[in-house]
Amino acid sequence: MDSNRPEVWLRGPLTNMSPLLQPVAFALLQAHEEVISEMKAFPDEFLWTRPGGVASVGFHLQHLAGVLDRLFTYARGESLRPTQLDYLQNEESPPNASATPLELASRFGNQVEKSVAALRTFNESSLSDFRSVGRNKLPSTVFGLLVHAAEHTQRHVGQLLVTARVQKKSC
């Protein structure tokens, strides 16, 4: 990451977005920048290894994209589609034999872009609307899902960065 550039939240407000949702967007955009920066020099051969039994970098990259897609689906009041459920079942497996860290990071980046665009469509008056989550229809709200999307992304990016840095040191 460019150490001379301020973090996303310090670059000013995003256009056409509720001030209440800007922190969610900032967290997602910051996470994407950190992932891209780390994956630029990450060795392909470590993408699916699990040092000490922790989740692989590949898993984290796929999970980050998938969970954003799922949480935003719930926030819109929709049920998951079969393709989303299939993706969830396969997050721990390479999408193809030649997938690279940067490709998976780019897929995550595409999902971040879709998520930020979706944030612009949410009306502040709908943020407290009830939403059910998962097969058990657990209770949440639009705002709860969007905030969880941000915090979950930040947590997994932190885990990904630690795993990636441990693996790079072992080279």
Buried (B, 14 or more C-beta within 10 A) or exposed (E): EEEEEEEBBEEEEBEEBBEBBBEBBBBBBBBBBBBBEBBEEBBEEBBBBBBEEBBBBBBBBBBBBBBBBBBBBBBBEEEBEEEBEEBBEEBEEBBEEEBBBBBBBBBBBEBBEBBBEBBEEBEEEBBEBEBEBEEEEEEBBBBBBBBBBBEBBBEBBEBBBEBBEEBEEEE
